[in-house]
Amino acid sequence: MDIIIVSGLSGAGKSRVAAVLEDMDFYCVDNMPVSMMPKFAELCLATHGRYERVALVTDVRALEDSDELFKTFEEMREIGCGHKILFVEAEIETIVRRYKETRRRHPLDMAGLSIEDAVKKEKEMLALVREQADEIIDTTGMTLNKLQRQLFKRFMGGHEYKALSVSIKSFGFKYGLPIEADLLFDVRFMPNPYYIDGLKEKTGLDDLVKDYVFGMEQSNEFFTRLCDMLDFLLPHYIEEGKRYLVVCIGCTGGKHRSPAMAQALSEYFSEQGYPVDCIHRDIEKDG
């Protein structure tokens, strides 16, 4: 087990890095005291795989000196827990601008330094940590999407990264609109299996109902056009930093047409490499 130690300059984006790692299913702890890291690593090892992906964020306020951190790493290795240091930095001008925009105080500002001098002092204090880093990310001018891709490439084994999780939900209009919808589509224009003998009591997840729904020309054309539109939209949502998209498909009762369409859409985007979950809100309701 390797724990990722996220260190670096204040204002360079360590918190944002932690947020992205959390989206990648890492268990992240911010500002953990260095002295507690070996005990925390021991507890993670005791879970026997429950916490395989762990990231600990530390900054200059948690360090008496760099030697303390390296001694801690040695203690972790002795109990069978390795580590990788991810050092996050940015140009001094960028960090100064960020602090001015957010009106936050730099951790070393208490020493009476200007923001620029505080950043320079912090760089000196963390020079040895940077020298020992396994990965260095410079966030100057970096978009959220690029940061996501960088982290996924470095810590997820080089698999193709889809930065957007898609949730596809079927529902019945008679039970109300889903308030969480980002995109909502109405498939009540399709012939309704509810009125076909032998299909009323089945659902859109049954093969007979799916065959009936997709046996209609308008259903297949709608599905093709919907996939084309979402193929266009999703990369643009990713570029803007959107991480979750909820696509809702509705029919009258949410039992036949919308579950069949939602399931087909879920399978399509899963094949494209997107993390997808499919929920059928009203499929068990009567009518």
ABEGO torsion letter per residue (X at the ends): XBBBBBBEBBGAGAAAAAAAAAAAGBBBBBGBBAAAAAAAAAAAAAAGGABABBBBBBBAAABABAAAAAAAAAAAAAAGBBBBBBBBBBBAAAAAAAAAAAGBBBAAAAAGBBAAAAAAAAAAAAAAAAAABABBBBABGBBAAAAAAAAAAAAAGGBBBBABBBBBBBBBAAAEBBAABABBBBAAABBBAAABBGAAABBAABAAAAAAAAABAAAAAAAAAAAAAAAAAAAAAAAAGBABBBBBBBBAAGAAAAAAAAAAAAAAAAAAGBBBBBBBAAAABBX
